Amino acid sequence: MNFSSGVTEELSAGLFKKVSNYRYKLFVTTLGWQLKTQNDMELDQFDRPDTVYVVAQDENGQVNGCARLLPTNRPYLLGEVFPQLLNGLPPPNTPDVWELSRFAAMDFNNQTSSALGQFSSPLAIQLLQESVTCASEHGAKRLITVSPIGVERLLRRAGFQAHRAGPPMIVDGHPIFACWIETNTSLKI
């Protein structure tokens, strides 16, 4: 597995398009999320020039996973769309807390891979580790994420120091929660 990371201008135009197509296929087609899309690409207002991406590709260049990283001192998904997940606390607003969002690790070429199983795969653990390392290299001391409940199992299994920022809620029929992830965790790989 090959990992790339960087802001939009650091990724090749072809790779950025593959990531937005991958997100469309996973989040819209497979999981049925109601998101704004165009030309089979899933992008939103948080896909900005300063957004950092972590991308997993196989030896053929096929995207098998992605993550989006945003500093919380700029607009981000949890702060703008899901602040209710923080159980009344104000959303973080500091350059040393980054948001991890649009995290996905599913190999569409692997017949045994599933959208539900993506949160327990070795690829997901590796992608999460790469994402935490990347965020740390950009100055993050902690991550905050809006995630499906399955991510909690992934975090525990991989040995991340993580805890809920508030109780899970059902949003558009899906159980999601906000979760803190410390960047200085020693992992079980």
TIVO-2410 file (N, C-alpha, C; in nm, 3 decimals):
# residues 189
REC num residu      c1      c2      c3 atome chaine
REC   1      M   0.085  -0.117   0.000     N      A
REC   1      M   0.000   0.000   0.000    CA      A
REC   1      M   0.089   0.123   0.000     C      A
REC   2      N   0.053   0.220  -0.080     N      A
REC   2      N   0.126   0.346  -0.087    CA      A
REC   2      N   0.040   0.456  -0.029     C      A
REC   3      F   0.102   0.545   0.049     N      A
REC   3      F   0.029   0.655   0.110    CA      A
REC   3      F   0.085   0.787   0.060     C      A
REC   4      S  -0.004   0.879   0.030     N      A
REC   4      S   0.032   1.015  -0.010    CA      A
REC   4      S  -0.042   1.110   0.081     C      A
REC   5      S   0.017   1.226   0.103     N      A
REC   5      S  -0.054   1.327   0.181    CA      A
REC   5      S  -0.015   1.464   0.132     C      A
REC   6      G  -0.104   1.558   0.154     N      A
REC   6      G  -0.077   1.696   0.117    CA      A
REC   6      G  -0.205   1.772   0.089     C      A
REC   7      V  -0.189   1.902   0.068     N      A
REC   7      V  -0.302   1.986   0.030    CA      A
REC   7      V  -0.330   1.961  -0.119     C      A
REC   8      T  -0.441   2.013  -0.166     N      A
REC   8      T  -0.484   1.989  -0.304    CA      A
REC   8      T  -0.374   2.015  -0.405     C      A
REC   9      E  -0.306   2.127  -0.394     N      A
REC   9      E  -0.204   2.162  -0.495    CA      A
REC   9      E  -0.081   2.070  -0.487     C      A
REC  10      E  -0.063   1.999  -0.375     N      A
REC  10      E   0.049   1.905  -0.364    CA      A
REC  10      E   0.014   1.767  -0.420     C      A
REC  11      L  -0.115   1.738  -0.432     N      A
REC  11      L  -0.159   1.613  -0.493    CA      A
REC  11      L  -0.174   1.636  -0.642     C      A
REC  12      S  -0.149   1.536  -0.720     N      A
REC  12      S  -0.170   1.553  -0.864    CA      A
REC  12      S  -0.320   1.571  -0.889     C      A
REC  13      A  -0.354   1.642  -0.997     N      A
REC  13      A  -0.494   1.663  -1.032    CA      A
REC  13      A  -0.565   1.529  -1.049     C      A
REC  14      G  -0.495   1.432  -1.107     N      A
REC  14      G  -0.554   1.300  -1.126    CA      A
REC  14      G  -0.583   1.231  -0.994     C      A
REC  15      L  -0.495   1.244  -0.897     N      A
REC  15      L  -0.516   1.180  -0.766    CA      A
REC  15      L  -0.630   1.249  -0.692     C      A
REC  16      F  -0.637   1.380  -0.697     N      A
REC  16      F  -0.746   1.450  -0.629    CA      A
REC  16      F  -0.881   1.409  -0.688     C      A
REC  17      K  -0.888   1.395  -0.819     N      A
REC  17      K  -1.012   1.350  -0.884    CA      A
REC  17      K  -1.046   1.207  -0.840     C      A
REC  18      K  -0.944   1.119  -0.834     N      A
REC  18      K  -0.968   0.981  -0.788    CA      A
REC  18      K  -1.023   0.978  -0.646     C      A
REC  19      V  -0.971   1.065  -0.560     N      A
REC  19      V  -1.018   1.071  -0.421    CA      A
REC  19      V  -1.164   1.116  -0.417     C      A
REC  20      S  -1.200   1.220  -0.491     N      A
REC  20      S  -1.338   1.267  -0.489    CA      A
REC  20      S  -1.433   1.165  -0.552     C      A
REC  21      N  -1.386   1.090  -0.653     N      A
REC  21      N  -1.467   0.980  -0.710    CA      A
REC  21      N  -1.482   0.866  -0.610     C      A
REC  22      Y  -1.374   0.833  -0.539     N      A
REC  22      Y  -1.377   0.729  -0.436    CA      A
REC  22      Y  -1.477   0.767  -0.327     C      A
REC  23      R  -1.472   0.890  -0.281     N      A
REC  23      R  -1.565   0.937  -0.177    CA      A
REC  23      R  -1.708   0.927  -0.227     C      A
REC  24      Y  -1.733   0.963  -0.352     N      A
REC  24      Y  -1.867   0.953  -0.409    CA      A
REC  24      Y  -1.914   0.806  -0.408     C      A
REC  25      K  -1.827   0.718  -0.456     N      A
REC  25      K  -1.863   0.576  -0.464    CA      A
REC  25      K  -1.892   0.518  -0.325     C      A
REC  26      L  -1.811   0.555  -0.226     N      A
REC  26      L  -1.830   0.499  -0.092    CA      A
REC  26      L  -1.945   0.567  -0.018     C      A
REC  27      F  -1.937   0.698  -0.002     N      A
REC  27      F  -2.033   0.767   0.084    CA      A
REC  27      F  -2.171   0.782   0.021     C      A
REC  28      V  -2.177   0.810  -0.109     N      A
REC  28      V  -2.306   0.835  -0.174    CA      A
REC  28      V  -2.366   0.705  -0.229     C      A
REC  29      T  -2.290   0.634  -0.314     N      A
REC  29      T  -2.343   0.514  -0.378    CA      A
REC  29      T  -2.356   0.398  -0.280     C      A
REC  30      T  -2.251   0.367  -0.205     N      A
REC  30      T  -2.251   0.249  -0.117    CA      A
REC  30      T  -2.328   0.273   0.013     C      A
REC  31      L  -2.299   0.385   0.081     N      A
REC  31      L  -2.360   0.410   0.211    CA      A
REC  31      L  -2.491   0.490   0.203     C      A
REC  32      G  -2.519   0.551   0.088     N      A
REC  32      G  -2.645   0.622   0.069    CA      A
REC  32      G  -2.654   0.757   0.139     C      A
REC  33      W  -2.540   0.817   0.170     N      A
REC  33      W  -2.544   0.949   0.232    CA      A
REC  33      W  -2.599   1.050   0.133     C      A
REC  34      Q  -2.679   1.143   0.181     N      A
REC  34      Q  -2.735   1.249   0.099    CA      A
REC  34      Q  -2.639   1.368   0.099     C      A
REC  35      L  -2.546   1.369   0.005     N      A
REC  35      L  -2.444   1.473  -0.003    CA      A
REC  35      L  -2.451   1.543  -0.138     C      A
REC  36      K  -2.405   1.667  -0.142     N      A
REC  36      K  -2.396   1.738  -0.269    CA      A
REC  36      K  -2.287   1.674  -0.353     C      A
REC  37      T  -2.320   1.647  -0.477     N      A
REC  37      T  -2.222   1.585  -0.567    CA      A
REC  37      T  -2.233   1.650  -0.705     C      A
REC  38      Q  -2.129   1.629  -0.782     N      A
REC  38      Q  -2.128   1.676  -0.920    CA      A
REC  38      Q  -2.033   1.587  -0.998     C      A
REC  39      N  -2.079   1.534  -1.111     N      A
REC  39      N  -1.996   1.450  -1.199    CA      A
REC  39      N  -1.932   1.333  -1.126     C      A
REC  40      D  -2.011   1.266  -1.042     N      A
REC  40      D  -1.964   1.150  -0.964    CA      A
REC  40      D  -1.845   1.185  -0.874     C      A
REC  41      M  -1.843   1.309  -0.824     N      A
REC  41      M  -1.739   1.351  -0.730    CA      A
REC  41      M  -1.808   1.404  -0.605     C      A
REC  42      E  -1.755   1.367  -0.489     N      A
REC  42      E  -1.809   1.416  -0.363    CA      A
REC  42      E  -1.709   1.513  -0.304     C      A
REC  43      L  -1.748   1.638  -0.300     N      A
REC  43      L  -1.668   1.746  -0.241    CA      A
REC  43      L  -1.765   1.839  -0.170     C      A
REC  44      D  -1.720   1.904  -0.064     N      A
REC  44      D  -1.805   2.000   0.004    CA      A
REC  44      D  -1.728   2.126   0.037     C      A
REC  45      Q  -1.788   2.213   0.114     N      A
REC  45      Q  -1.727   2.343   0.145    CA      A
REC  45      Q  -1.599   2.330   0.227     C      A
REC  46      F  -1.571   2.212   0.282     N      A
REC  46      F  -1.451   2.194   0.363    CA      A
REC  46      F  -1.333   2.139   0.282     C      A
REC  47      D  -1.356   2.116   0.154     N      A
REC  47      D  -1.248   2.076   0.062    CA      A
REC  47      D  -1.191   2.205   0.002     C      A
REC  48      R  -1.102   2.266   0.078     N      A
REC  48      R  -1.046   2.397   0.044    CA      A
REC  48      R  -0.898   2.381   0.008     C      A
REC  49      P  -0.836   2.488  -0.038     N      A
REC  49      P  -0.692   2.481  -0.069    CA      A
REC  49      P  -0.604   2.444   0.051     C      A
REC  50      D  -0.648   2.475   0.176     N      A
REC  50      D  -0.567   2.442   0.294    CA      A
REC  50      D  -0.601   2.306   0.354     C      A
REC  51      T  -0.697   2.234   0.296     N      A
REC  51      T  -0.734   2.102   0.346    CA      A
REC  51      T  -0.621   2.004   0.314     C      A
REC  52      V  -0.586   1.922   0.413     N      A
REC  52      V  -0.482   1.821   0.396    CA      A
REC  52      V  -0.551   1.686   0.378     C      A
REC  53      Y  -0.505   1.611   0.280     N      A
REC  53      Y  -0.561   1.478   0.250    CA      A
REC  53      Y  -0.455   1.372   0.275     C      A
REC  54      V  -0.499   1.256   0.320     N      A
REC  54      V  -0.416   1.137   0.328    CA      A
REC  54      V  -0.484   1.033   0.241     C      A
REC  55      V  -0.408   0.975   0.149     N      A
REC  55      V  -0.466   0.885   0.050    CA      A
REC  55      V  -0.389   0.753   0.048     C      A
REC  56      A  -0.463   0.643   0.049     N      A
REC  56      A  -0.404   0.509   0.035    CA      A
REC  56      A  -0.433   0.459  -0.106     C      A
REC  57      Q  -0.328   0.412  -0.174     N      A
REC  57      Q  -0.343   0.357  -0.309    CA      A
REC  57      Q  -0.273   0.222  -0.316     C      A
REC  58      D  -0.332   0.132  -0.395     N      A
REC  58      D  -0.266   0.003  -0.416    CA      A
REC  58      D  -0.157   0.018  -0.521     C      A
REC  59      E  -0.091  -0.093  -0.554     N      A
REC  59      E   0.022  -0.089  -0.649    CA      A
REC  59      E  -0.021  -0.047  -0.790     C      A
REC  60      N  -0.151  -0.054  -0.820     N      A
REC  60      N  -0.203  -0.011  -0.950    CA      A
REC  60      N  -0.253   0.134  -0.950     C      A
REC  61      G  -0.238   0.202  -0.837     N      A
REC  61      G  -0.282   0.341  -0.828    CA      A
REC  61      G  -0.428   0.358  -0.791     C      A
REC  62      Q  -0.497   0.247  -0.761     N      A
REC  62      Q  -0.638   0.252  -0.722    CA      A
REC  62      Q  -0.649   0.306  -0.580     C      A
REC  63      V  -0.734   0.405  -0.557     N      A
REC  63      V  -0.756   0.458  -0.423    CA      A
REC  63      V  -0.834   0.356  -0.341     C      A
REC  64      N  -0.778   0.322  -0.224     N      A
REC  64      N  -0.841   0.226  -0.134    CA      A
REC  64      N  -0.876   0.288   0.001     C      A
REC  65      G  -0.841   0.415   0.018     N      A
REC  65      G  -0.871   0.481   0.144    CA      A
REC  65      G  -0.836   0.628   0.136     C      A
REC  66      C  -0.903   0.707   0.220     N      A
REC  66      C  -0.874   0.851   0.223    CA      A
REC  66      C  -0.915   0.908   0.358     C      A
REC  67      A  -0.858   1.021   0.389     N      A
REC  67      A  -0.894   1.095   0.509    CA      A
REC  67      A  -0.873   1.243   0.479     C      A
REC  68      R  -0.951   1.325   0.547     N      A
REC  68      R  -0.940   1.469   0.530    CA      A
REC  68      R  -0.905   1.530   0.665     C      A
REC  69      L  -0.808   1.621   0.665     N      A
REC  69      L  -0.763   1.686   0.788    CA      A
REC  69      L  -0.778   1.837   0.776     C      A
REC  70      L  -0.840   1.897   0.878     N      A
REC  70      L  -0.865   2.042   0.879    CA      A
REC  70      L  -0.829   2.101   1.015     C      A
REC  71      P  -0.760   2.214   1.017     N      A
REC  71      P  -0.737   2.280   1.146    CA      A
REC  71      P  -0.869   2.339   1.197     C      A
REC  72      T  -0.889   2.336   1.327     N      A
REC  72      T  -1.017   2.383   1.381    CA      A
REC  72      T  -1.025   2.534   1.397     C      A
REC  73      N  -0.918   2.605   1.364     N      A
REC  73      N  -0.927   2.751   1.367    CA      A
REC  73      N  -0.976   2.807   1.234     C      A
REC  74      R  -1.020   2.720   1.146     N      A
REC  74      R  -1.088   2.754   1.020    CA      A
REC  74      R  -1.218   2.673   1.020     C      A
REC  75      P  -1.316   2.704   0.935     N      A
REC  75      P  -1.439   2.626   0.932    CA      A
REC  75      P  -1.412   2.476   0.908     C      A
REC  76      Y  -1.487   2.392   0.981     N      A
REC  76      Y  -1.473   2.247   0.968    CA      A
REC  76      Y  -1.607   2.180   0.997     C      A
REC  77      L  -1.620   2.055   0.957     N      A
REC  77      L  -1.748   1.982   0.959    CA      A
REC  77      L  -1.814   1.980   1.097     C      A
REC  78      L  -1.744   1.936   1.199     N      A
REC  78      L  -1.804   1.927   1.332    CA      A
REC  78      L  -1.849   2.064   1.381     C      A
REC  79      G  -1.764   2.162   1.369     N      A
REC  79      G  -1.795   2.296   1.418    CA      A
REC  79      G  -1.910   2.363   1.346     C      A
REC  80      E  -1.921   2.338   1.215     N      A
REC  80      E  -2.021   2.407   1.133    CA      A
REC  80      E  -2.152   2.328   1.118     C      A
REC  81      V  -2.144   2.195   1.112     N      A
REC  81      V  -2.261   2.114   1.078    CA      A
REC  81      V  -2.312   2.030   1.195     C      A
REC  82      F  -2.221   1.980   1.280     N      A
REC  82      F  -2.260   1.887   1.386    CA      A
REC  82      F  -2.218   1.931   1.527     C      A
REC  83      P  -2.228   2.060   1.562     N      A
REC  83      P  -2.183   2.100   1.696    CA      A
REC  83      P  -2.263   2.034   1.809     C      A
REC  84      Q  -2.384   1.988   1.780     N      A
REC  84      Q  -2.467   1.922   1.881    CA      A
REC  84      Q  -2.401   1.795   1.934     C      A
REC  85      L  -2.307   1.738   1.860     N      A
REC  85      L  -2.239   1.615   1.904    CA      A
REC  85      L  -2.142   1.641   2.020     C      A
REC  86      L  -2.118   1.768   2.052     N      A
REC  86      L  -2.025   1.802   2.160    CA      A
REC  86      L  -2.095   1.818   2.294     C      A
REC  87      N  -2.222   1.784   2.300     N      A
REC  87      N  -2.296   1.780   2.426    CA      A
REC  87      N  -2.295   1.916   2.497     C      A
REC  88      G  -2.310   2.024   2.419     N      A
REC  88      G  -2.318   2.158   2.477    CA      A
REC  88      G  -2.185   2.231   2.489     C      A
REC  89      L  -2.074   2.163   2.468     N      A
REC  89      L  -1.944   2.229   2.474    CA      A
REC  89      L  -1.918   2.305   2.345     C      A
REC  90      P  -1.840   2.413   2.349     N      A
REC  90      P  -1.810   2.485   2.225    CA      A
REC  90      P  -1.715   2.404   2.138     C      A
REC  91      P  -1.731   2.411   2.006     N      A
REC  91      P  -1.639   2.340   1.916    CA      A
REC  91      P  -1.497   2.394   1.934     C      A
REC  92      P  -1.397   2.307   1.923     N      A
REC  92      P  -1.258   2.354   1.932    CA      A
REC  92      P  -1.230   2.460   1.825     C      A
REC  93      N  -1.145   2.555   1.861     N      A
REC  93      N  -1.107   2.661   1.767    CA      A
REC  93      N  -0.962   2.698   1.798     C      A
REC  94      T  -0.869   2.613   1.753     N      A
REC  94      T  -0.728   2.633   1.783    CA      A
REC  94      T  -0.643   2.563   1.676     C      A
REC  95      P  -0.526   2.617   1.644     N      A
REC  95      P  -0.443   2.554   1.541    CA      A
REC  95      P  -0.381   2.421   1.583     C      A
REC  96      D  -0.388   2.384   1.712     N      A
REC  96      D  -0.328   2.257   1.752    CA      A
REC  96      D  -0.431   2.145   1.770     C      A
REC  97      V  -0.558   2.172   1.735     N      A
REC  97      V  -0.660   2.067   1.727    CA      A
REC  97      V  -0.707   2.063   1.583     C      A
REC  98      W  -0.698   1.946   1.522     N      A
REC  98      W  -0.739   1.928   1.382    CA      A
REC  98      W  -0.855   1.830   1.377     C      A
REC  99      E  -0.940   1.849   1.276     N      A
REC  99      E  -1.051   1.756   1.254    CA      A
REC  99      E  -1.010   1.650   1.152     C      A
REC 100      L  -1.045   1.526   1.181     N      A
REC 100      L  -1.033   1.415   1.088    CA      A
REC 100      L  -1.174   1.385   1.038     C      A
REC 101      S  -1.195   1.395   0.906     N      A
REC 101      S  -1.327   1.367   0.849    CA      A
REC 101      S  -1.312   1.296   0.716     C      A
REC 102      R  -1.424   1.251   0.662     N      A
REC 102      R  -1.429   1.175   0.536    CA      A
REC 102      R  -1.327   1.061   0.537     C      A
REC 103      F  -1.315   0.997   0.654     N      A
REC 103      F  -1.225   0.884   0.669    CA      A
REC 103      F  -1.292   0.760   0.610     C      A
REC 104      A  -1.222   0.691   0.522     N      A
REC 104      A  -1.276   0.571   0.459    CA      A
REC 104      A  -1.161   0.479   0.419     C      A
REC 105      A  -1.181   0.350   0.436     N      A
REC 105      A  -1.079   0.252   0.399    CA      A
REC 105      A  -1.147   0.127   0.345     C      A
REC 106      M  -1.185   0.133   0.219     N      A
REC 106      M  -1.252   0.019   0.155    CA      A
REC 106      M  -1.192  -0.003   0.018     C      A
REC 107      D  -1.151  -0.126  -0.004     N      A
REC 107      D  -1.094  -0.166  -0.133    CA      A
REC 107      D  -1.207  -0.221  -0.219     C      A
REC 108      F  -1.250  -0.144  -0.317     N      A
REC 108      F  -1.361  -0.187  -0.403    CA      A
REC 108      F  -1.323  -0.303  -0.495     C      A
REC 109      N  -1.194  -0.332  -0.509     N      A
REC 109      N  -1.150  -0.445  -0.591    CA      A
REC 109      N  -1.145  -0.575  -0.513     C      A
REC 110      N  -1.159  -0.569  -0.382     N      A
REC 110      N  -1.154  -0.687  -0.296    CA      A
REC 110      N  -1.298  -0.730  -0.268     C      A
REC 111      Q  -1.335  -0.847  -0.314     N      A
REC 111      Q  -1.472  -0.895  -0.300    CA      A
REC 111      Q  -1.513  -0.917  -0.155     C      A
REC 112      T  -1.416  -0.937  -0.064     N      A
REC 112      T  -1.450  -0.959   0.077    CA      A
REC 112      T  -1.457  -0.830   0.156     C      A
REC 113      S  -1.423  -0.718   0.093     N      A
REC 113      S  -1.427  -0.588   0.160    CA      A
REC 113      S  -1.571  -0.537   0.162     C      A
REC 114      S  -1.609  -0.474   0.274     N      A
REC 114      S  -1.744  -0.417   0.283    CA      A
REC 114      S  -1.738  -0.282   0.351     C      A
REC 115      A  -1.841  -0.203   0.329     N      A
REC 115      A  -1.846  -0.071   0.391    CA      A
REC 115      A  -1.850  -0.083   0.543     C      A
REC 116      L  -1.921  -0.182   0.595     N      A
REC 116      L  -1.927  -0.200   0.739    CA      A
REC 116      L  -1.796  -0.254   0.796     C      A
REC 117      G  -1.727  -0.337   0.720     N      A
REC 117      G  -1.602  -0.396   0.765    CA      A
REC 117      G  -1.482  -0.304   0.755     C      A
REC 118      Q  -1.501  -0.189   0.691     N      A
REC 118      Q  -1.387  -0.098   0.672    CA      A
REC 118      Q  -1.328  -0.050   0.803     C      A
REC 119      F  -1.404  -0.049   0.911     N      A
REC 119      F  -1.354   0.003   1.037    CA      A
REC 119      F  -1.276  -0.099   1.119     C      A
REC 120      S  -1.258  -0.218   1.066     N      A
REC 120      S  -1.179  -0.317   1.139    CA      A
REC 120      S  -1.067  -0.375   1.053     C      A
REC 121      S  -1.047  -0.322   0.935     N      A
REC 121      S  -0.946  -0.376   0.844    CA      A
REC 121      S  -0.806  -0.326   0.879     C      A
REC 122      P  -0.704  -0.405   0.845     N      A
REC 122      P  -0.566  -0.358   0.864    CA      A
REC 122      P  -0.540  -0.228   0.787     C      A
REC 123      L  -0.600  -0.212   0.669     N      A
REC 123      L  -0.585  -0.089   0.591    CA      A
REC 123      L  -0.638   0.031   0.670     C      A
REC 124      A  -0.753   0.016   0.736     N      A
REC 124      A  -0.810   0.126   0.813    CA      A
REC 124      A  -0.717   0.167   0.926     C      A
REC 125      I  -0.658   0.070   0.993     N      A
REC 125      I  -0.565   0.100   1.103    CA      A
REC 125      I  -0.443   0.173   1.049     C      A
REC 126      Q  -0.390   0.126   0.938     N      A
REC 126      Q  -0.272   0.189   0.878    CA      A
REC 126      Q  -0.305   0.331   0.830     C      A
REC 127      L  -0.422   0.348   0.768     N      A
REC 127      L  -0.463   0.481   0.721    CA      A
REC 127      L  -0.483   0.575   0.840     C      A
REC 128      L  -0.540   0.527   0.946     N      A
REC 128      L  -0.560   0.609   1.064    CA      A
REC 128      L  -0.425   0.650   1.123     C      A
REC 129      Q  -0.333   0.557   1.130     N      A
REC 129      Q  -0.200   0.589   1.181    CA      A
REC 129      Q  -0.132   0.694   1.093     C      A
REC 130      E  -0.140   0.678   0.960     N      A
REC 130      E  -0.083   0.776   0.868    CA      A
REC 130      E  -0.149   0.913   0.885     C      A
REC 131      S  -0.280   0.914   0.908     N      A
REC 131      S  -0.353   1.039   0.925    CA      A
REC 131      S  -0.312   1.111   1.054     C      A
REC 132      V  -0.299   1.036   1.161     N      A
REC 132      V  -0.257   1.095   1.289    CA      A
REC 132      V  -0.116   1.150   1.276     C      A
REC 133      T  -0.027   1.074   1.212     N      A
REC 133      T   0.111   1.120   1.192    CA      A
REC 133      T   0.114   1.247   1.107     C      A
REC 134      C   0.038   1.249   1.000     N      A
REC 134      C   0.032   1.366   0.912    CA      A
REC 134      C  -0.019   1.488   0.987     C      A
REC 135      A  -0.127   1.472   1.063     N      A
REC 135      A  -0.181   1.584   1.140    CA      A
REC 135      A  -0.079   1.634   1.242     C      A
REC 136      S  -0.011   1.543   1.307     N      A
REC 136      S   0.092   1.580   1.404    CA      A
REC 136      S   0.203   1.660   1.338     C      A
REC 137      E   0.243   1.618   1.218     N      A
REC 137      E   0.347   1.690   1.144    CA      A
REC 137      E   0.302   1.832   1.106     C      A
REC 138      H   0.171   1.855   1.102     N      A
REC 138      H   0.117   1.988   1.071    CA      A
REC 138      H   0.085   2.066   1.199     C      A
REC 139      G   0.127   2.016   1.315     N      A
REC 139      G   0.111   2.088   1.440    CA      A
REC 139      G  -0.004   2.043   1.529     C      A
REC 140      A  -0.077   1.940   1.489     N      A
REC 140      A  -0.189   1.893   1.571    CA      A
REC 140      A  -0.139   1.817   1.694     C      A
REC 141      K  -0.197   1.852   1.808     N      A
REC 141      K  -0.170   1.778   1.931    CA      A
REC 141      K  -0.285   1.682   1.962     C      A
REC 142      R  -0.401   1.713   1.906     N      A
REC 142      R  -0.521   1.629   1.922    CA      A
REC 142      R  -0.600   1.636   1.793     C      A
REC 143      L  -0.679   1.532   1.771     N      A
REC 143      L  -0.776   1.531   1.661    CA      A
REC 143      L  -0.915   1.523   1.721     C      A
REC 144      I  -1.010   1.578   1.649     N      A
REC 144      I  -1.152   1.562   1.681    CA      A
REC 144      I  -1.215   1.507   1.553     C      A
REC 145      T  -1.310   1.417   1.567     N      A
REC 145      T  -1.371   1.358   1.449    CA      A
REC 145      T  -1.521   1.342   1.469     C      A
REC 146      V  -1.594   1.352   1.360     N      A
REC 146      V  -1.735   1.313   1.354    CA      A
REC 146      V  -1.734   1.182   1.278     C      A
REC 147      S  -1.780   1.076   1.342     N      A
REC 147      S  -1.765   0.944   1.281    CA      A
REC 147      S  -1.882   0.854   1.312     C      A
REC 148      P  -1.899   0.752   1.227     N      A
REC 148      P  -1.992   0.645   1.262    CA      A
REC 148      P  -1.938   0.571   1.385     C      A
REC 149      I  -2.026   0.510   1.460     N      A
REC 149      I  -1.988   0.440   1.582    CA      A
REC 149      I  -1.879   0.335   1.557     C      A
REC 150      G  -1.874   0.274   1.437     N      A
REC 150      G  -1.775   0.171   1.406    CA      A
REC 150      G  -1.631   0.218   1.422     C      A
REC 151      V  -1.607   0.347   1.411     N      A
REC 151      V  -1.471   0.400   1.425    CA      A
REC 151      V  -1.421   0.378   1.568     C      A
REC 152      E  -1.512   0.378   1.663     N      A
REC 152      E  -1.472   0.356   1.803    CA      A
REC 152      E  -1.404   0.220   1.819     C      A
REC 153      R  -1.456   0.119   1.754     N      A
REC 153      R  -1.397  -0.016   1.758    CA      A
REC 153      R  -1.258  -0.014   1.695     C      A
REC 154      L  -1.243   0.055   1.584     N      A
REC 154      L  -1.113   0.068   1.517    CA      A
REC 154      L  -1.011   0.133   1.610     C      A
REC 155      L  -1.050   0.240   1.674     N      A
REC 155      L  -0.960   0.312   1.763    CA      A
REC 155      L  -0.914   0.224   1.879     C      A
REC 156      R  -1.007   0.153   1.942     N      A
REC 156      R  -0.972   0.063   2.053    CA      A
REC 156      R  -0.879  -0.048   2.006     C      A
REC 157      R  -0.915  -0.110   1.894     N      A
REC 157      R  -0.838  -0.223   1.842    CA      A
REC 157      R  -0.694  -0.182   1.810     C      A
REC 158      A  -0.676  -0.062   1.759     N      A
REC 158      A  -0.543  -0.016   1.720    CA      A
REC 158      A  -0.465   0.046   1.835     C      A
REC 159      G  -0.528   0.063   1.950     N      A
REC 159      G  -0.457   0.116   2.066    CA      A
REC 159      G  -0.448   0.268   2.072     C      A
REC 160      F  -0.532   0.338   1.999     N      A
REC 160      F  -0.532   0.484   2.005    CA      A
REC 160      F  -0.591   0.530   2.137     C      A
REC 161      Q  -0.536   0.636   2.190     N      A
REC 161      Q  -0.593   0.699   2.308    CA      A
REC 161      Q  -0.703   0.791   2.257     C      A
REC 162      A  -0.827   0.750   2.279     N      A
REC 162      A  -0.941   0.823   2.225    CA      A
REC 162      A  -1.058   0.813   2.322     C      A
REC 163      H  -1.142   0.915   2.319     N      A
REC 163      H  -1.263   0.912   2.402    CA      A
REC 163      H  -1.371   1.000   2.338     C      A
REC 164      R  -1.494   0.968   2.373     N      A
REC 164      R  -1.609   1.041   2.319    CA      A
REC 164      R  -1.610   1.185   2.369     C      A
REC 165      A  -1.648   1.275   2.280     N      A
REC 165      A  -1.665   1.415   2.317    CA      A
REC 165      A  -1.809   1.442   2.360     C      A
REC 166      G  -1.896   1.348   2.335     N      A
REC 166      G  -2.037   1.357   2.371    CA      A
REC 166      G  -2.103   1.225   2.337     C      A
REC 167      P  -2.227   1.207   2.377     N      A
REC 167      P  -2.295   1.081   2.347    CA      A
REC 167      P  -2.329   1.069   2.198     C      A
REC 168      P  -2.336   0.946   2.148     N      A
REC 168      P  -2.376   0.927   2.007    CA      A
REC 168      P  -2.518   0.980   1.983     C      A
REC 169      M  -2.542   1.021   1.858     N      A
REC 169      M  -2.674   1.068   1.818    CA      A
REC 169      M  -2.709   1.005   1.685     C      A
REC 170      I  -2.835   0.996   1.657     N      A
REC 170      I  -2.882   0.949   1.528    CA      A
REC 170      I  -2.904   1.072   1.440     C      A
REC 171      V  -2.829   1.079   1.329     N      A
REC 171      V  -2.842   1.189   1.234    CA      A
REC 171      V  -2.869   1.127   1.097     C      A
REC 172      D  -2.979   1.165   1.037     N      A
REC 172      D  -3.022   1.110   0.908    CA      A
REC 172      D  -3.024   0.957   0.910     C      A
REC 173      G  -3.066   0.901   1.022     N      A
REC 173      G  -3.079   0.756   1.036    CA      A
REC 173      G  -2.950   0.683   1.066     C      A
REC 174      H  -2.839   0.755   1.088     N      A
REC 174      H  -2.710   0.692   1.114    CA      A
REC 174      H  -2.658   0.732   1.252     C      A
REC 175      P  -2.614   0.634   1.333     N      A
REC 175      P  -2.554   0.670   1.463    CA      A
REC 175      P  -2.413   0.725   1.442     C      A
REC 176      I  -2.391   0.848   1.489     N      A
REC 176      I  -2.260   0.911   1.478    CA      A
REC 176      I  -2.222   0.972   1.612     C      A
REC 177      F  -2.095   1.002   1.628     N      A
REC 177      F  -2.049   1.064   1.751    CA      A
REC 177      F  -1.925   1.148   1.723     C      A
REC 178      A  -1.893   1.236   1.816     N      A
REC 178      A  -1.769   1.314   1.810    CA      A
REC 178      A  -1.669   1.246   1.902     C      A
REC 179      C  -1.545   1.238   1.857     N      A
REC 179      C  -1.444   1.165   1.932    CA      A
REC 179      C  -1.311   1.239   1.931     C      A
REC 180      W  -1.248   1.246   2.047     N      A
REC 180      W  -1.112   1.301   2.060    CA      A
REC 180      W  -1.012   1.190   2.035     C      A
REC 181      I  -0.906   1.219   1.962     N      A
REC 181      I  -0.796   1.124   1.940    CA      A
REC 181      I  -0.667   1.198   1.971     C      A
REC 182      E  -0.589   1.141   2.062     N      A
REC 182      E  -0.460   1.201   2.097    CA      A
REC 182      E  -0.357   1.161   1.991     C      A
REC 183      T  -0.269   1.252   1.954     N      A
REC 183      T  -0.170   1.223   1.850    CA      A
REC 183      T  -0.045   1.157   1.903     C      A
REC 184      N  -0.028   1.150   2.033     N      A
REC 184      N   0.094   1.093   2.090    CA      A
REC 184      N   0.078   0.948   2.134     C      A
REC 185      T  -0.021   0.877   2.080     N      A
REC 185      T  -0.051   0.741   2.120    CA      A
REC 185      T   0.050   0.642   2.064     C      A
REC 186      S   0.094   0.549   2.149     N      A
REC 186      S   0.174   0.435   2.101    CA      A
REC 186      S   0.077   0.330   2.051     C      A
REC 187      L   0.096   0.287   1.928     N      A
REC 187      L  -0.001   0.199   1.865    CA      A
REC 187      L   0.038   0.053   1.869     C      A
REC 188      K  -0.064  -0.034   1.865     N      A
REC 188      K  -0.045  -0.177   1.853    CA      A
REC 188      K  -0.058  -0.213   1.706     C      A
REC 189      I   0.052  -0.231   1.638     N      A
REC 189      I   0.046  -0.264   1.495    CA      A
REC 189      I   0.095  -0.405   1.476     C      A
***
